[in-house]
C-alpha cells in the first residue's frame, strides 16, 4: 500500500478493489467509493484521517450503530449497511437513497460538472484504432495461447487419442481371424462395426469439447470487454488449434482400424516371403483394399466426421448458456444422425415425415462416402441368403446357391447410394464445417453469457 501511495503522489490516479482490509491498509486510502449490492452508491468522498469522515457520515443516521474503539472501519461499514439496508424503528433504512440527497452527492455532481465544463478539444483522449495491436499480432498471440491451453489439457487431447486407439483396436481386432467376408451376415457385421466405431468417436468428439470450449468462451468474454482482440481472432484460433489434434486422432484410428481389418504393404511382403506358396487371389483376401485412393477417402471422411462433431460442439456451446445445455442439444443431433444416417434404417424405410433428417444431418454423407468408396470394384465373393434384396438382385433360382460380389451386395443393400455421390458428400461435410464456424463467430460476437 505504501508503494501504491508513492505512485499516487507522483501524479497518477490509483484505483484499488479490496476485500475486508486491515485497519492500517484501509486508513491508507484517501477516498472511498462504497457500493451496496446492486451497485448503488452508499458513500463517495474523502475518508479523512483514521476514516473519520466516513464514520461521521454514517453515524449521522439513527439506523447506524456506533463504531466501537479499535473496531476496523472497513468491517464496521460493511456490517452497518449489510445487504444495502439497515432497520430503524422496524423499517428498513435505505443508505443509497439517503446518499442521493446528501451534501456529499451534491459536491460530487458539482465536481463532475466543473471537470466537464473545463474540457477542451486538445485534452480529448482518442485512439487511431479499436485495438492496441494489429490483426496479425492478435491472431498469432491468441493462436499461441490456444495451442498452449490445448497442450496443457491432457484430459481433453490425450484422452481422445487414447479413445481413438482403443476403439480402433476393439472393433478392428474382431476381424483379425476372419479377414474376408464370406456371406451377407459377415458384410452386415462389418458395415455395423464401421457404423458403431464412427458414431462412438463422433459422440466422444462432441462431448469432450464442450467443457474446454466453455472455459475458453468465458475467458474470451472478459478479453472482449477489455477490447484485447477481435471475435474473429478467437474463432480462428480455436479452429486452427483443433485441426492438428483432430488429424492426429483420425490418423491413430485409421492406422490401427484400417490395417487390422485391411492390409498393409508390410503385411503383404511378410506373407509373400514367409509362405512358400500364395495363390493369385491372396492379396484380395482382406476386408479393405490395399489401395492408396480408398485409404485416403476413408481417412478423409473419418476426419470430416470428427471435425463436424467437434465444431458442432463448439457451436452449441457458443450459442447456449453452458456446456450442460449444449450437451443436451448435442445428444439430440447425435440421436438424429444415428437413426437417420441410412444404416439402421435404409433410406426407403425412413417415414416420409422424417426424410428431411436423412438429408439434413451429416451421418448419411459420412457413411455413403466411406462405404461406397471402399466397396467400389470389390469382387470379393459373397454368399447370398435366400429372400434378401441381394439374393433377389442376383436373380437366383429358389434352390440355387447364389454368390455375388461385395460391390453388388452394397449396391443392393443401399440402392439409394451411388459412388458418383462421393465428391458431393465431401462437399456437403465441408459446407457443414464452414457453417458451424460462421455461427460460432456470430455467437461469440453477438452473445454474452457472463454471469457478472
For each residue, the residues with C-beta under 8 A, 3 or more apart:
1: 4 5 24 25 28
2: 5 6 28
3: 6 7
4: 1 7 8 14 16
5: 1 2 8 9 14 28
6: 2 3 9 10
7: 3 4 10 12 14
8: 4 5 12 13 14 30
9: 5 6
10: 6 7
11:
12: 7 8
13: 8
14: 4 5 7 8
15:
16: 4 29
17:
18: 21 25 26 74
19:
20: 74 75 78
21: 18 25 26 74
22: 25 26 72
23: 26 27 72 73 74
24: 1 27 28
25: 1 18 21 22 28
26: 18 21 22 23 29 47 51 72 73 74
27: 23 24 47 49 50 51 73
28: 1 2 5 24 25
29: 16 26 32 47
30: 8 46 47
31: 44 45 46 47
32: 29 43 44 45 47 54
33: 41 43 44
34: 41 42 43 44 54 77 81
35: 39 40 41 42
36: 39 40 42 81 83 84 85 95 96
37: 83 84
38: 84
39: 35 36
40: 35 36 84 96
41: 33 34 35 44 96 99 100 105
42: 34 35 36 81 84 95 96 99
43: 32 33 34 54 57 58 77 95 99 104
44: 31 32 33 34 41 99 104 105 108
45: 31 32 53 54 57 104 107 108
46: 30 31 53
47: 26 27 29 30 31 32 51 52 53 54
48: 51 52 53 54 56
49: 27 52
50: 27 73
51: 26 27 47 48 54 55 73
52: 47 48 49 55 56
53: 45 46 47 48 56 57
54: 32 34 43 45 47 48 51 57 58 73 77
55: 51 52 58 59 67 73 76
56: 48 52 53 59 60
57: 43 45 53 54 60 102 104
58: 43 54 55 61 64 77 80 95
59: 55 56 64 66 67
60: 56 57 64
61: 58 64 88 93 95 98
62: 88
63: 86 87 88 93
64: 58 59 60 61 80 86
65: 79 80
66: 59
67: 55 59 71 73 76
68: 71 76
69:
70:
71: 67 68 75 76
72: 22 23 26 75 76
73: 23 26 27 50 51 54 55 67 76 77
74: 18 20 21 23 26 77 78
75: 20 71 72 78 79
76: 55 67 68 71 72 73 79 80
77: 34 43 54 58 73 74 80 81
78: 20 74 75 81 82
79: 65 75 76 82
80: 58 64 65 76 77 86
81: 34 36 42 77 78 84 85 86 95
82: 78 79 85 86
83: 36 37
84: 36 37 38 40 42 81 94 95 96
85: 36 81 82 92 93 94 95
86: 63 64 80 81 82 92 93 95
87: 63 90 91 92 93
88: 61 62 63 91 93
89:
90: 87
91: 87 88
92: 85 86 87
93: 61 63 85 86 87 88 98
94: 84 85 97 98
95: 36 42 43 58 61 81 84 85 86 98 99
96: 36 40 41 42 84 99 100
97: 94 100 101
98: 61 93 94 95 101 102
99: 41 42 43 44 95 96 102 104 105
100: 41 96 97 105
101: 97 98 105
102: 57 98 99 105 106
103: 106 107
104: 43 44 45 57 99 107 108
105: 41 44 99 100 101 102 108 109
106: 102 103 109 110
107: 45 103 104 110 111
108: 44 45 104 105 111 112
109: 105 106 112 113
110: 106 107 113 114
111: 107 108 114 115
112: 108 109 115 116
113: 109 110 116 117
114: 110 111 117 118
115: 111 112 118 119
116: 112 113 119
117: 113 114
118: 114 115
119: 115 116 123 124
120: 123 124
121: 124
122:
123: 119 120
124: 119 120 121
125:
126:
127: 130
128:
129:
130: 127 227
131: 134 138 227 228 229 230
132: 227
133: 137 138 141 229
134: 131 137 138
135: 138 139 230 233
136: 139 140
137: 133 134 140 141
138: 131 133 134 135 141 142 229 230 233
139: 135 136 142 143 233 236 237
140: 136 137 143 144
141: 133 137 138 144 145 229
142: 138 139 145 146 229 233 234 237
143: 139 140 146 147 236 237 240 241
144: 140 141 147 148
145: 141 142 148 149 237
146: 142 143 149 150 216 234 237 238 240 241
147: 143 144 150 151 241
148: 144 145 151 152
149: 145 146 152 153 216 241
150: 146 147 153 156 157 241 245
151: 147 148 157
152: 148 149
153: 149 150 156 157 212
154: 157 158 159
155: 158 159
156: 150 153 159 160 208 209 212
157: 150 151 153 154 160 161 245
158: 154 155 161 162
159: 154 155 156 162 163 208
160: 156 157 163 164 204 205 208 245 249
161: 157 158 164 165 245 248 249 252
162: 158 159 165 166
163: 159 160 166 167 201 204
164: 160 161 167 168 201 249 250 252 253
165: 161 162 168 169 252 253 256
166: 162 163 169 170
167: 163 164 170 171 197 200 201 253 257
168: 164 165 171 172 197 252 253 254 255 256 257 260
169: 165 166 172 173 256 260
170: 166 167 173 174
171: 167 168 174 193 196 197 257
172: 168 169 175 176 256 257 258 260 261
173: 169 170 176 260
174: 170 171 193
175: 172 178 179 190 193 260 261 287
176: 172 173 179 260
177:
178: 175 186
179: 175 176 261 263 285 286 287
180: 285 286 287 380
181: 186 187 189 190 287 380 382 406
182: 186 381 382 383
183: 186 187 382 383 384 385
184: 187 188 382 383 384 385 388 390 409
185: 188 189 385
186: 178 181 182 183 189 190 382
187: 181 183 184 190 191 382 406 409 410 413
188: 184 185 191 192
189: 181 185 186 192 193
190: 175 181 186 187 193 194 261 287
191: 187 188 194 195 343 371 413
192: 188 189 195 196 343
193: 171 174 175 189 190 196 197 261
194: 190 191 197 198 367 370 371
195: 191 192 198 199 341 343 344 367
196: 171 192 193 199 200
197: 167 168 171 193 194 200 201 253 257
198: 194 195 201 202 302 305 366 367 370
199: 195 196 202 203 334 337 338 363
200: 167 196 197 203 204
201: 163 164 167 197 198 204 205 249 253 305 306
202: 198 199 205 206 305 306 308 309 334 337
203: 199 200 206 207 309 334
204: 160 163 200 201 207 208
205: 160 201 202 208 209 246 249 306 309 310 313
206: 202 203 209 210 309 310 312 313 330 333 334
207: 203 204 210 313 327 330
208: 156 159 160 204 205 211 212 313
209: 156 205 206 212 213 242 310 313 314 317
210: 206 207 213 214 313 316 317 323 326 327 330
211: 208 214 215 323
212: 153 156 208 209 215 216
213: 209 210 216 217 238 313 314 317 318 323
214: 210 211 217 218 317 322 323 326
215: 211 212 218 219
216: 146 149 212 213 219 220 234 238
217: 213 214 220 221 317 318 444 449
218: 214 215 221 222 449 450
219: 215 216 222 223
220: 216 217 223 224 231 234 444
221: 217 218 224 225 448 449 450
222: 218 219 225 226 450
223: 219 220 226 228 229 234
224: 220 221 227 228 231 444 448
225: 221 222 450
226: 222 223
227: 130 131 132 224
228: 131 223 224
229: 131 133 138 141 142 223 233 234
230: 131 135 138 233 234
231: 220 224 234 235 441 444 445
232: 235 236 441
233: 135 138 139 142 229 230 236 237
234: 142 146 216 220 223 229 230 231 237 238 444
235: 231 232 238 239 437 440 441 444
236: 139 143 232 233 239 240
237: 139 142 143 145 146 233 234 240 241
238: 146 213 216 234 235 241 242 314
239: 235 236 242 243 311 437
240: 143 146 236 237 243
241: 143 146 147 149 150 237 238 244 245
242: 209 238 239 245 246 307 310 311 314
243: 239 240 246 247 307
244: 241 247 248
245: 150 157 160 161 241 242 248 249
246: 205 242 243 249 250 303 306 307 310
247: 243 244 250 251 303
248: 161 244 245 251 252
249: 160 161 164 201 205 245 246 252 253 306
250: 164 246 247 253 254 299 302 303 306
251: 247 248 254 255 299
252: 161 164 165 168 248 249 255 256
253: 164 165 167 168 197 201 249 250 256 257 302
254: 168 250 251 257 258 295 298 299 302
255: 168 251 252 258 259
256: 165 168 169 172 252 253 259 260
257: 167 168 171 172 197 253 254 260 261
258: 172 254 255 261 262 288 295 298 299
259: 255 256 262 263 264 267
260: 168 169 172 173 175 176 256 257
261: 172 175 179 190 193 257 258 286 287 288
262: 258 259 286 287 288 289 290 295
263: 179 259 267 268 283 286 288 289 290
264: 259 267 268 290
265: 268 269 290
266: 269 270
267: 259 263 264 270 271
268: 263 264 265 271 272 283 290
269: 265 266 272 273
270: 266 267 273 274
271: 267 268 274 275 278 282
272: 268 269 275 278
273: 269 270
274: 270 271
275: 271 272 278
276:
277:
278: 271 272 275 282
279: 282
280:
281: 284 285
282: 271 278 279 285
283: 263 268 286 290
284: 281 379 380
285: 179 180 281 282
286: 179 180 261 262 263 283 289 290
287: 175 179 180 181 190 261 262
288: 258 261 262 263 294 295 298 374
289: 262 263 286 294 374 378
290: 262 263 264 265 268 283 286
291: 294 295
292: 295 296
293: 296 297
294: 288 289 291 297 298 373 374 376
295: 254 258 262 288 291 292 298 299
296: 292 293 299 300
297: 293 294 300 301 369 370 373 374 422
298: 254 258 288 294 295 301 302 370 373 374
299: 250 251 254 258 295 296 302 303
300: 296 297 303 304 369 426
301: 297 298 304 305 366 369 370 373 425 426 429
302: 198 250 253 254 298 299 305 306 366 370
303: 246 247 250 299 300 306 307
304: 300 301 307 308 366 426 429 430 433
305: 198 201 202 301 302 308 309 362 366 429
306: 201 202 205 246 249 250 302 303 309 310
307: 242 243 246 303 304 310 311 433
308: 202 304 305 311 312 362 366 429 432 433 436
309: 202 203 205 206 305 306 312 313 330 333 334
310: 205 206 209 242 246 306 307 313 314
311: 239 242 307 308 314 315 433 436 437 440
312: 206 308 309 315 316 330 333 436
313: 205 206 207 208 209 210 213 309 310 316 317 326 330
314: 209 213 238 242 310 311 317 318 436 440
315: 311 312 318 319 436 437 439 440 443
316: 210 312 313 319 320 326 329 330
317: 209 210 213 214 217 313 314 320 322 323 326
318: 213 217 314 315 439 440 443 444 447
319: 315 316 326 439 443 447
320: 316 317 325 326 329
321: 325 449
322: 214 317 325 326 449
323: 210 211 213 214 317 326 327
324: 327 328
325: 320 321 322 328 329
326: 210 214 313 316 317 319 320 322 323 329 330
327: 207 210 323 324 330 331
328: 324 325 331 332
329: 316 320 325 326 332 333
330: 206 207 210 309 312 313 316 326 327 333 334
331: 327 328 334 335
332: 328 329 335 336
333: 206 309 312 329 330 336 337 361
334: 199 202 203 206 309 330 331 337 338
335: 331 332 338 339
336: 332 333 339 340 357 361
337: 199 202 333 334 340 341 361 362 363
338: 199 334 335 341 344 363
339: 335 336 344 345 354 357
340: 336 337 345 350 354 357 358 361 363 364
341: 195 337 338 344 358 361 363 364 366 367
342: 345 346 347 358 363 364 367 368 414 416 417
343: 191 192 195 363 367
344: 195 338 339 341
345: 339 340 342 349 350
346: 342 349 350 413 414 416
347: 342 350 355 358 364 414 416
348: 415 416
349: 345 346
350: 340 345 346 347 354 355 357 358
351: 354 355
352: 355
353:
354: 339 340 350 351 357 358
355: 347 350 351 352 358 359
356: 359 360
357: 336 339 340 350 354 360 361
358: 340 341 342 347 350 354 355 361 364
359: 355 356 364
360: 356 357
361: 333 336 337 340 341 357 358 364
362: 305 308 337 365 366 428 429 432
363: 199 337 338 340 341 342 343 366 367
364: 340 341 342 347 358 359 361 367 368
365: 362 368 369 425 428 429
366: 198 301 302 304 305 308 341 362 363 369 370 425 429
367: 194 195 198 341 342 343 363 364 370 371
368: 342 364 365 371 372 414 417 421 422 425
369: 297 300 301 365 366 372 373 421 422 425 426 429
370: 194 198 297 298 301 302 366 367 373 374
371: 191 194 367 368 374 375 410 414 417
372: 368 369 375 376 410 414 417 418 419 421 422
373: 294 297 298 301 369 370 376 419 422
374: 288 289 294 297 298 370 371 378
375: 371 372 378 406 407 409 410
376: 294 372 373 407 419
377: 407
378: 289 374 375 405 406 407 410
379: 284 405 406 407
380: 180 181 284 405 406
381: 182 403 404 405
382: 181 182 183 184 186 187 390 403 404 405 406 408 409
383: 182 183 184 401 402 403
384: 183 184 388 390 391 394 396 402 403 404 409
385: 183 184 185 388 390 391
386: 391 398
387: 391 392
388: 184 384 385 391 392 412
389: 392 393 412 413 415
390: 184 382 384 385 393 394 404 408 409 412 413
391: 384 385 386 387 388 394 396 402
392: 387 388 389 395 412
393: 389 390 404 408 411 412
394: 384 390 391 402 403 404 408
395: 392
396: 384 391 400 402
397: 400
398: 386
399:
400: 396 397
401: 383
402: 383 384 391 394 396
403: 381 382 383 384 394
404: 381 382 384 390 393 394 408 409 412
405: 378 379 380 381 382 408 409
406: 181 187 375 378 379 380 382 409 410
407: 375 376 377 378 379 410 411
408: 382 390 393 394 404 405 411 412
409: 184 187 375 382 384 390 404 405 406 412 413
410: 187 371 372 375 378 406 407 413 414 417
411: 393 407 408 414 415
412: 388 389 390 392 393 404 408 409 415
413: 187 191 346 389 390 409 410
414: 342 346 347 368 371 372 410 411 417
415: 348 389 411 412
416: 342 346 347 348
417: 342 368 371 372 410 414 421
418: 372 421
419: 372 373 376 422
420: 423
421: 368 369 372 417 418 424 425
422: 297 368 369 372 373 419 425 426
423: 420 426 427
424: 421 427 428
425: 301 365 366 368 369 421 422 428 429
426: 300 301 304 369 422 423 429 430
427: 423 424 430 431
428: 362 365 424 425 431 432
429: 301 304 305 308 362 365 366 369 425 426 432 433
430: 304 426 427 433 434
431: 427 428 434 435
432: 308 362 428 429 435 436
433: 304 307 308 311 429 430 436 437
434: 430 431 437 438
435: 431 432 438 439
436: 308 311 312 314 315 432 433 439 440
437: 235 239 311 315 433 434 440 441
438: 434 435 441 442
439: 315 318 319 435 436 442 443
440: 235 311 314 315 318 436 437 443 444
441: 231 232 235 437 438 444 445
442: 438 439 445 446
443: 315 318 319 439 440 446 447
444: 217 220 224 231 234 235 318 440 441 447
445: 231 441 442
446: 442 443
447: 318 319 443 444
448: 221 224
449: 217 218 221 321 322
450: 218 221 222 225
451:
452:
